[in-house]
Amino acid sequence: MSTERLYRTEGIVMRRRDQGEADRVLILCTPLGKIEVIAKGARKLRSRKAGHVELFSHSSFVLSRVAKSWDIVSQAETMEPHQSLRDDLLRGTYGRYVVELLERFFAQGEGGQALFDLLGHALGWLCEDDDLDLIARFYEQHLLGLAGFRPEVFRCVGEHTGHVSLHPREATKDTRPYGFDPERGGALCQNCHAESGTRQGIMNLSPDGLWFLQECQRHAYARLRTQEVVPALHTETERVMQNYITYHLERAVRSGVFLRQLKRKNRTGEYIQE
Protein backbone atom coordinates (compact mmCIF):
# COMPACT_ATOMS: atom_id res chain seq x y z
CA MET A 1 0.00 0.00 0.00
CA SER A 2 1.47 3.35 -1.00
CA THR A 3 2.37 5.57 1.97
CA GLU A 4 1.08 8.55 -0.01
CA ARG A 5 -2.42 7.25 0.54
CA LEU A 6 -1.95 7.07 4.32
CA TYR A 7 -2.56 9.90 6.74
CA ARG A 8 -2.74 10.23 10.51
CA THR A 9 -5.32 11.99 12.61
CA GLU A 10 -6.82 11.88 16.06
CA GLY A 11 -10.54 11.22 16.15
CA ILE A 12 -13.46 10.84 18.54
CA VAL A 13 -15.97 8.12 17.66
CA MET A 14 -19.34 9.87 17.58
CA ARG A 15 -21.39 7.12 15.99
CA ARG A 16 -20.87 3.73 14.44
CA ARG A 17 -22.93 1.19 12.53
CA ASP A 18 -22.45 -2.34 11.26
CA GLN A 19 -21.50 -2.84 7.64
CA GLY A 20 -21.46 -6.22 5.92
CA GLU A 21 -20.54 -9.28 7.98
CA ALA A 22 -17.63 -7.95 10.03
CA ASP A 23 -17.00 -4.26 9.33
CA ARG A 24 -18.00 -1.05 11.10
CA VAL A 25 -18.58 2.39 9.63
CA LEU A 26 -17.47 5.14 12.01
CA ILE A 27 -18.39 8.81 12.13
CA LEU A 28 -15.42 10.65 13.62
CA CYS A 29 -14.91 14.17 14.85
CA THR A 30 -11.32 15.04 13.96
CA PRO A 31 -9.18 18.18 13.79
CA LEU A 32 -9.70 17.88 10.01
CA GLY A 33 -13.49 17.98 10.34
CA LYS A 34 -16.27 15.42 10.63
CA ILE A 35 -15.44 12.35 8.55
CA GLU A 36 -16.89 8.91 7.86
CA VAL A 37 -14.52 5.92 7.67
CA ILE A 38 -14.73 2.14 7.68
CA ALA A 39 -12.96 -0.21 10.09
CA LYS A 40 -12.73 -3.50 8.22
CA GLY A 41 -13.03 -6.61 10.36
CA ALA A 42 -13.68 -4.59 13.52
CA ARG A 43 -16.53 -6.89 14.59
CA LYS A 44 -14.38 -10.02 14.47
CA LEU A 45 -13.57 -11.49 17.90
CA ARG A 46 -9.81 -11.26 17.38
CA SER A 47 -9.79 -7.86 15.71
CA ARG A 48 -7.01 -5.58 16.95
CA LYS A 49 -9.12 -2.54 16.08
CA ALA A 50 -12.26 -3.44 18.01
CA GLY A 51 -11.25 -2.01 21.39
CA HIS A 52 -10.00 1.23 19.85
CA VAL A 53 -13.16 2.18 17.94
CA GLU A 54 -15.68 2.11 20.80
CA LEU A 55 -18.32 4.82 21.03
CA PHE A 56 -16.91 8.05 22.58
CA SER A 57 -13.31 6.81 22.35
CA HIS A 58 -10.64 9.36 21.51
CA SER A 59 -8.13 7.45 19.41
CA SER A 60 -5.19 7.98 17.11
CA PHE A 61 -5.86 6.69 13.59
CA VAL A 62 -3.87 5.83 10.53
CA LEU A 63 -6.27 6.06 7.60
CA SER A 64 -5.97 5.05 3.98
CA ARG A 65 -7.56 7.31 1.37
CA VAL A 66 -9.98 5.60 -1.01
CA ALA A 67 -11.44 7.44 -3.99
CA LYS A 68 -15.25 7.67 -4.07
CA SER A 69 -15.64 5.54 -0.93
CA TRP A 70 -14.98 5.56 2.81
CA ASP A 71 -11.39 5.93 3.90
CA ILE A 72 -10.16 2.76 5.61
CA VAL A 73 -8.88 2.49 9.18
CA SER A 74 -5.44 0.90 8.85
CA GLN A 75 -4.43 1.36 12.51
CA ALA A 76 -6.13 2.65 15.66
CA GLU A 77 -4.87 3.23 19.18
CA THR A 78 -6.93 4.51 22.10
CA MET A 79 -5.78 7.76 23.69
CA GLU A 80 -8.75 8.35 26.04
CA PRO A 81 -11.49 5.69 26.29
CA HIS A 82 -14.14 7.79 28.12
CA GLN A 83 -15.21 4.47 29.62
CA SER A 84 -17.67 5.86 32.16
CA LEU A 85 -19.84 7.20 29.33
CA ARG A 86 -20.44 3.61 28.26
CA ASP A 87 -20.84 2.26 31.80
CA ASP A 88 -23.19 4.89 33.25
CA LEU A 89 -26.59 5.43 31.60
CA LEU A 90 -27.03 9.05 32.69
CA ARG A 91 -23.51 10.17 31.82
CA GLY A 92 -23.71 8.24 28.57
CA THR A 93 -26.98 9.95 27.64
CA TYR A 94 -25.36 13.35 28.16
CA GLY A 95 -22.52 12.08 25.96
CA ARG A 96 -24.97 11.12 23.23
CA TYR A 97 -26.60 14.52 23.52
CA VAL A 98 -23.38 16.50 22.96
CA VAL A 99 -22.43 14.21 20.07
CA GLU A 100 -25.85 14.45 18.41
CA LEU A 101 -25.84 18.23 18.74
CA LEU A 102 -22.53 18.35 16.86
CA GLU A 103 -23.85 16.01 14.19
CA ARG A 104 -26.97 18.12 13.64
CA PHE A 105 -25.15 21.41 13.24
CA PHE A 106 -22.07 20.24 11.28
CA ALA A 107 -22.11 18.41 7.95
CA GLN A 108 -19.54 15.97 6.57
CA GLY A 109 -16.15 17.66 6.28
CA GLU A 110 -17.11 20.60 8.49
CA GLY A 111 -15.51 21.43 11.81
CA GLY A 112 -11.88 21.77 12.73
CA GLN A 113 -9.50 21.91 15.67
CA ALA A 114 -11.67 24.14 17.88
CA LEU A 115 -14.71 21.88 17.49
CA PHE A 116 -12.62 18.75 18.08
CA ASP A 117 -11.14 20.26 21.26
CA LEU A 118 -14.58 21.34 22.52
CA LEU A 119 -16.04 17.85 22.08
CA GLY A 120 -13.02 16.20 23.68
CA HIS A 121 -13.15 18.50 26.70
CA ALA A 122 -16.92 18.04 27.10
CA LEU A 123 -16.66 14.23 27.07
CA GLY A 124 -13.81 14.37 29.57
CA TRP A 125 -15.79 16.64 31.91
CA LEU A 126 -18.84 14.37 31.62
CA CYS A 127 -16.66 11.47 32.81
CA GLU A 128 -15.25 13.34 35.80
CA ASP A 129 -17.56 16.12 37.02
CA ASP A 130 -20.88 15.91 38.84
CA ASP A 131 -22.76 18.94 37.48
CA LEU A 132 -23.64 17.44 34.11
CA ASP A 133 -26.17 20.16 33.31
CA LEU A 134 -23.51 22.83 33.69
CA ILE A 135 -21.36 21.02 31.13
CA ALA A 136 -24.29 20.74 28.73
CA ARG A 137 -25.19 24.45 28.96
CA PHE A 138 -21.55 25.53 28.48
CA TYR A 139 -21.12 23.14 25.56
CA GLU A 140 -24.31 24.35 23.85
CA GLN A 141 -23.21 27.99 23.90
CA HIS A 142 -19.77 27.28 22.50
CA LEU A 143 -20.85 24.73 19.89
CA LEU A 144 -23.56 27.11 18.67
CA GLY A 145 -20.90 29.82 18.44
CA LEU A 146 -18.68 27.63 16.26
CA ALA A 147 -21.70 26.76 14.09
CA GLY A 148 -22.66 30.42 13.63
CA PHE A 149 -25.83 30.18 15.75
CA ARG A 150 -24.68 31.58 19.09
CA PRO A 151 -27.67 33.33 20.69
CA GLU A 152 -27.31 37.04 21.49
CA VAL A 153 -27.57 37.43 25.26
CA PHE A 154 -25.65 40.65 25.88
CA ARG A 155 -27.92 43.06 24.00
CA CYS A 156 -31.61 43.16 23.19
CA VAL A 157 -32.56 41.72 19.79
CA GLY A 158 -35.76 43.79 19.73
CA GLU A 159 -36.28 46.90 17.64
CA HIS A 160 -34.27 49.84 18.98
CA THR A 161 -32.58 52.85 17.43
CA GLY A 162 -29.31 51.73 19.00
CA HIS A 163 -27.86 48.84 20.99
CA VAL A 164 -29.54 48.15 24.32
CA SER A 165 -27.14 46.24 26.58
CA LEU A 166 -28.53 43.71 29.03
CA HIS A 167 -27.24 43.76 32.63
CA PRO A 168 -29.53 41.37 34.51
CA ARG A 169 -27.70 41.57 37.85
CA GLU A 170 -27.45 45.31 38.17
CA ALA A 171 -29.44 46.77 41.07
CA THR A 172 -32.92 47.58 39.74
CA LYS A 173 -36.48 47.78 40.95
CA ASP A 174 -37.75 46.32 37.68
CA THR A 175 -38.50 42.68 38.50
CA ARG A 176 -40.16 41.87 35.18
CA PRO A 177 -38.74 38.91 33.25
CA TYR A 178 -36.62 39.23 30.16
CA GLY A 179 -37.64 37.38 27.02
CA PHE A 180 -35.96 34.94 24.66
CA ASP A 181 -36.95 34.96 20.99
CA PRO A 182 -35.52 32.12 18.85
CA GLU A 183 -36.68 33.77 15.62
CA ARG A 184 -34.72 36.96 16.30
CA GLY A 185 -31.83 35.04 17.75
CA GLY A 186 -31.61 35.91 21.39
CA ALA A 187 -32.73 37.81 24.45
CA LEU A 188 -35.24 40.65 24.72
CA CYS A 189 -35.08 43.46 27.23
CA GLN A 190 -37.93 43.71 29.72
CA ASN A 191 -39.72 46.44 27.74
CA CYS A 192 -39.56 44.57 24.42
CA HIS A 193 -40.67 41.37 26.08
CA ALA A 194 -43.65 43.11 27.68
CA GLU A 195 -44.60 44.64 24.31
CA SER A 196 -44.37 41.26 22.55
CA GLY A 197 -47.31 40.02 24.59
CA THR A 198 -48.06 36.36 23.96
CA ARG A 199 -46.30 36.13 20.61
CA GLN A 200 -45.70 32.49 19.77
CA GLY A 201 -42.24 31.11 20.46
CA ILE A 202 -41.05 33.81 22.88
CA MET A 203 -40.21 32.48 26.34
CA ASN A 204 -39.79 34.14 29.72
CA LEU A 205 -36.21 34.36 30.94
CA SER A 206 -35.47 35.37 34.51
CA PRO A 207 -32.66 37.82 35.30
CA ASP A 208 -30.67 34.94 36.83
CA GLY A 209 -31.32 32.77 33.77
CA LEU A 210 -30.04 35.50 31.44
CA TRP A 211 -27.02 36.07 33.68
CA PHE A 212 -26.21 32.33 33.61
CA LEU A 213 -26.31 32.18 29.80
CA GLN A 214 -24.04 35.21 29.70
CA GLU A 215 -21.62 33.49 32.07
CA CYS A 216 -21.57 30.38 29.86
CA GLN A 217 -20.52 32.51 26.88
CA ARG A 218 -17.94 34.81 28.46
CA HIS A 219 -16.02 32.53 30.82
CA ALA A 220 -13.92 29.39 30.49
CA TYR A 221 -15.39 26.23 31.95
CA ALA A 222 -12.71 26.15 34.66
CA ARG A 223 -14.11 29.39 36.06
CA LEU A 224 -17.75 28.56 35.43
CA ARG A 225 -17.52 25.34 37.43
CA THR A 226 -16.58 27.28 40.58
CA GLN A 227 -19.97 29.00 40.64
CA GLU A 228 -22.98 27.43 42.32
CA VAL A 229 -25.97 27.05 40.02
CA VAL A 230 -29.26 25.98 41.61
CA PRO A 231 -31.32 23.21 39.94
CA ALA A 232 -34.18 25.59 39.08
CA LEU A 233 -31.78 27.70 37.01
CA HIS A 234 -30.63 24.63 35.10
CA THR A 235 -34.25 23.66 34.43
CA GLU A 236 -35.11 27.12 33.12
CA THR A 237 -32.10 27.55 30.85
CA GLU A 238 -32.36 23.98 29.54
CA ARG A 239 -35.95 24.65 28.47
CA VAL A 240 -34.98 27.94 26.80
CA MET A 241 -32.04 26.43 24.94
CA GLN A 242 -33.98 23.37 23.79
CA ASN A 243 -36.61 25.69 22.35
CA TYR A 244 -33.90 27.71 20.57
CA ILE A 245 -32.09 24.64 19.22
CA THR A 246 -35.30 22.97 18.05
CA TYR A 247 -36.33 26.15 16.23
CA HIS A 248 -33.07 26.32 14.25
CA LEU A 249 -32.81 22.59 13.54
CA GLU A 250 -36.54 22.38 12.77
CA ARG A 251 -36.62 19.18 14.82
CA ALA A 252 -35.96 18.07 18.38
CA VAL A 253 -32.64 16.52 19.36
CA ARG A 254 -33.69 12.95 20.10
CA SER A 255 -31.10 12.28 22.77
CA GLY A 256 -32.09 15.54 24.45
CA VAL A 257 -35.70 14.38 24.66
CA PHE A 258 -34.61 11.04 26.15
CA LEU A 259 -32.28 12.82 28.56
CA ARG A 260 -35.12 14.92 29.97
CA GLN A 261 -37.27 11.80 30.34
CA LEU A 262 -34.43 10.01 32.12
CA LYS A 263 -33.83 12.88 34.53
CA ARG A 264 -37.54 13.06 35.29
CA LYS A 265 -37.56 9.33 36.03
CA ASN A 266 -34.57 9.72 38.38
CA ARG A 267 -36.42 12.47 40.28
CA THR A 268 -39.86 10.87 40.48
CA GLY A 269 -39.30 7.18 39.90
CA GLU A 270 -41.75 7.30 36.99
CA TYR A 271 -40.88 7.23 33.30
CA ILE A 272 -42.97 9.81 31.45
CA GLN A 273 -42.71 9.94 27.66
CA GLU A 274 -42.83 13.42 26.10
C-alpha positions as CSV (number, residue, x, y, z in Angstrom):
1,M,0.0,0.0,0.0
2,S,1.5,3.3,-1.0
3,T,2.4,5.6,2.0
4,E,1.1,8.6,0.0
5,R,-2.4,7.2,0.5
6,L,-2.0,7.1,4.3
7,Y,-2.6,9.9,6.7
8,R,-2.7,10.2,10.5
9,T,-5.3,12.0,12.6
10,E,-6.8,11.9,16.1
11,G,-10.5,11.2,16.1
12,I,-13.5,10.8,18.5
13,V,-16.0,8.1,17.7
14,M,-19.3,9.9,17.6
15,R,-21.4,7.1,16.0
16,R,-20.9,3.7,14.4
17,R,-22.9,1.2,12.5
18,D,-22.4,-2.3,11.3
19,Q,-21.5,-2.8,7.6
20,G,-21.5,-6.2,5.9
21,E,-20.5,-9.3,8.0
22,A,-17.6,-8.0,10.0
23,D,-17.0,-4.3,9.3
24,R,-18.0,-1.1,11.1
25,V,-18.6,2.4,9.6
26,L,-17.5,5.1,12.0
27,I,-18.4,8.8,12.1
28,L,-15.4,10.6,13.6
29,C,-14.9,14.2,14.9
30,T,-11.3,15.0,14.0
31,P,-9.2,18.2,13.8
32,L,-9.7,17.9,10.0
33,G,-13.5,18.0,10.3
34,K,-16.3,15.4,10.6
35,I,-15.4,12.3,8.6
36,E,-16.9,8.9,7.9
37,V,-14.5,5.9,7.7
38,I,-14.7,2.1,7.7
39,A,-13.0,-0.2,10.1
40,K,-12.7,-3.5,8.2
41,G,-13.0,-6.6,10.4
42,A,-13.7,-4.6,13.5
43,R,-16.5,-6.9,14.6
44,K,-14.4,-10.0,14.5
45,L,-13.6,-11.5,17.9
46,R,-9.8,-11.3,17.4
47,S,-9.8,-7.9,15.7
48,R,-7.0,-5.6,17.0
49,K,-9.1,-2.5,16.1
50,A,-12.3,-3.4,18.0
51,G,-11.3,-2.0,21.4
52,H,-10.0,1.2,19.8
53,V,-13.2,2.2,17.9
54,E,-15.7,2.1,20.8
55,L,-18.3,4.8,21.0
56,F,-16.9,8.1,22.6
57,S,-13.3,6.8,22.3
58,H,-10.6,9.4,21.5
59,S,-8.1,7.4,19.4
60,S,-5.2,8.0,17.1
61,F,-5.9,6.7,13.6
62,V,-3.9,5.8,10.5
63,L,-6.3,6.1,7.6
64,S,-6.0,5.0,4.0
65,R,-7.6,7.3,1.4
66,V,-10.0,5.6,-1.0
67,A,-11.4,7.4,-4.0
68,K,-15.3,7.7,-4.1
69,S,-15.6,5.5,-0.9
70,W,-15.0,5.6,2.8
71,D,-11.4,5.9,3.9
72,I,-10.2,2.8,5.6
73,V,-8.9,2.5,9.2
74,S,-5.4,0.9,8.8
75,Q,-4.4,1.4,12.5
76,A,-6.1,2.6,15.7
77,E,-4.9,3.2,19.2
78,T,-6.9,4.5,22.1
79,M,-5.8,7.8,23.7
80,E,-8.7,8.3,26.0
81,P,-11.5,5.7,26.3
82,H,-14.1,7.8,28.1
83,Q,-15.2,4.5,29.6
84,S,-17.7,5.9,32.2
85,L,-19.8,7.2,29.3
86,R,-20.4,3.6,28.3
87,D,-20.8,2.3,31.8
88,D,-23.2,4.9,33.3
89,L,-26.6,5.4,31.6
90,L,-27.0,9.0,32.7
91,R,-23.5,10.2,31.8
92,G,-23.7,8.2,28.6
93,T,-27.0,10.0,27.6
94,Y,-25.4,13.4,28.2
95,G,-22.5,12.1,26.0
96,R,-25.0,11.1,23.2
97,Y,-26.6,14.5,23.5
98,V,-23.4,16.5,23.0
99,V,-22.4,14.2,20.1
100,E,-25.9,14.5,18.4
101,L,-25.8,18.2,18.7
102,L,-22.5,18.3,16.9
103,E,-23.9,16.0,14.2
104,R,-27.0,18.1,13.6
105,F,-25.1,21.4,13.2
106,F,-22.1,20.2,11.3
107,A,-22.1,18.4,7.9
108,Q,-19.5,16.0,6.6
109,G,-16.2,17.7,6.3
110,E,-17.1,20.6,8.5
111,G,-15.5,21.4,11.8
112,G,-11.9,21.8,12.7
113,Q,-9.5,21.9,15.7
114,A,-11.7,24.1,17.9
115,L,-14.7,21.9,17.5
116,F,-12.6,18.8,18.1
117,D,-11.1,20.3,21.3
118,L,-14.6,21.3,22.5
119,L,-16.0,17.9,22.1
120,G,-13.0,16.2,23.7
121,H,-13.1,18.5,26.7
122,A,-16.9,18.0,27.1
123,L,-16.7,14.2,27.1
124,G,-13.8,14.4,29.6
125,W,-15.8,16.6,31.9
126,L,-18.8,14.4,31.6
127,C,-16.7,11.5,32.8
128,E,-15.2,13.3,35.8
129,D,-17.6,16.1,37.0
130,D,-20.9,15.9,38.8
131,D,-22.8,18.9,37.5
132,L,-23.6,17.4,34.1
133,D,-26.2,20.2,33.3
134,L,-23.5,22.8,33.7
135,I,-21.4,21.0,31.1
136,A,-24.3,20.7,28.7
137,R,-25.2,24.5,29.0
138,F,-21.6,25.5,28.5
139,Y,-21.1,23.1,25.6
140,E,-24.3,24.4,23.8
141,Q,-23.2,28.0,23.9
142,H,-19.8,27.3,22.5
143,L,-20.8,24.7,19.9
144,L,-23.6,27.1,18.7
145,G,-20.9,29.8,18.4
146,L,-18.7,27.6,16.3
147,A,-21.7,26.8,14.1
148,G,-22.7,30.4,13.6
149,F,-25.8,30.2,15.8
150,R,-24.7,31.6,19.1
151,P,-27.7,33.3,20.7
152,E,-27.3,37.0,21.5
153,V,-27.6,37.4,25.3
154,F,-25.7,40.7,25.9
155,R,-27.9,43.1,24.0
156,C,-31.6,43.2,23.2
157,V,-32.6,41.7,19.8
158,G,-35.8,43.8,19.7
159,E,-36.3,46.9,17.6
160,H,-34.3,49.8,19.0
161,T,-32.6,52.9,17.4
162,G,-29.3,51.7,19.0
163,H,-27.9,48.8,21.0
164,V,-29.5,48.2,24.3
165,S,-27.1,46.2,26.6
166,L,-28.5,43.7,29.0
167,H,-27.2,43.8,32.6
168,P,-29.5,41.4,34.5
169,R,-27.7,41.6,37.8
170,E,-27.5,45.3,38.2
171,A,-29.4,46.8,41.1
172,T,-32.9,47.6,39.7
173,K,-36.5,47.8,41.0
174,D,-37.8,46.3,37.7
175,T,-38.5,42.7,38.5
176,R,-40.2,41.9,35.2
177,P,-38.7,38.9,33.3
178,Y,-36.6,39.2,30.2
179,G,-37.6,37.4,27.0
180,F,-36.0,34.9,24.7
181,D,-37.0,35.0,21.0
182,P,-35.5,32.1,18.8
183,E,-36.7,33.8,15.6
184,R,-34.7,37.0,16.3
185,G,-31.8,35.0,17.7
186,G,-31.6,35.9,21.4
187,A,-32.7,37.8,24.5
188,L,-35.2,40.7,24.7
189,C,-35.1,43.5,27.2
190,Q,-37.9,43.7,29.7
191,N,-39.7,46.4,27.7
192,C,-39.6,44.6,24.4
193,H,-40.7,41.4,26.1
194,A,-43.6,43.1,27.7
195,E,-44.6,44.6,24.3
196,S,-44.4,41.3,22.5
197,G,-47.3,40.0,24.6
198,T,-48.1,36.4,24.0
199,R,-46.3,36.1,20.6
200,Q,-45.7,32.5,19.8
201,G,-42.2,31.1,20.5
202,I,-41.0,33.8,22.9
203,M,-40.2,32.5,26.3
204,N,-39.8,34.1,29.7
205,L,-36.2,34.4,30.9
206,S,-35.5,35.4,34.5
207,P,-32.7,37.8,35.3
208,D,-30.7,34.9,36.8
209,G,-31.3,32.8,33.8
210,L,-30.0,35.5,31.4
211,W,-27.0,36.1,33.7
212,F,-26.2,32.3,33.6
213,L,-26.3,32.2,29.8
214,Q,-24.0,35.2,29.7
215,E,-21.6,33.5,32.1
216,C,-21.6,30.4,29.9
217,Q,-20.5,32.5,26.9
218,R,-17.9,34.8,28.5
219,H,-16.0,32.5,30.8
220,A,-13.9,29.4,30.5
221,Y,-15.4,26.2,32.0
222,A,-12.7,26.2,34.7
223,R,-14.1,29.4,36.1
224,L,-17.8,28.6,35.4
225,R,-17.5,25.3,37.4
226,T,-16.6,27.3,40.6
227,Q,-20.0,29.0,40.6
228,E,-23.0,27.4,42.3
229,V,-26.0,27.0,40.0
230,V,-29.3,26.0,41.6
231,P,-31.3,23.2,39.9
232,A,-34.2,25.6,39.1
233,L,-31.8,27.7,37.0
234,H,-30.6,24.6,35.1
235,T,-34.2,23.7,34.4
236,E,-35.1,27.1,33.1
237,T,-32.1,27.5,30.8
238,E,-32.4,24.0,29.5
239,R,-35.9,24.7,28.5
240,V,-35.0,27.9,26.8
241,M,-32.0,26.4,24.9
242,Q,-34.0,23.4,23.8
243,N,-36.6,25.7,22.3
244,Y,-33.9,27.7,20.6
245,I,-32.1,24.6,19.2
246,T,-35.3,23.0,18.0
247,Y,-36.3,26.1,16.2
248,H,-33.1,26.3,14.2
249,L,-32.8,22.6,13.5
250,E,-36.5,22.4,12.8
251,R,-36.6,19.2,14.8
252,A,-36.0,18.1,18.4
253,V,-32.6,16.5,19.4
254,R,-33.7,12.9,20.1
255,S,-31.1,12.3,22.8
256,G,-32.1,15.5,24.4
257,V,-35.7,14.4,24.7
258,F,-34.6,11.0,26.2
259,L,-32.3,12.8,28.6
260,R,-35.1,14.9,30.0
261,Q,-37.3,11.8,30.3
262,L,-34.4,10.0,32.1
263,K,-33.8,12.9,34.5
264,R,-37.5,13.1,35.3
265,K,-37.6,9.3,36.0
266,N,-34.6,9.7,38.4
267,R,-36.4,12.5,40.3
268,T,-39.9,10.9,40.5
269,G,-39.3,7.2,39.9
270,E,-41.7,7.3,37.0
271,Y,-40.9,7.2,33.3
272,I,-43.0,9.8,31.4
273,Q,-42.7,9.9,27.7
274,E,-42.8,13.4,26.1
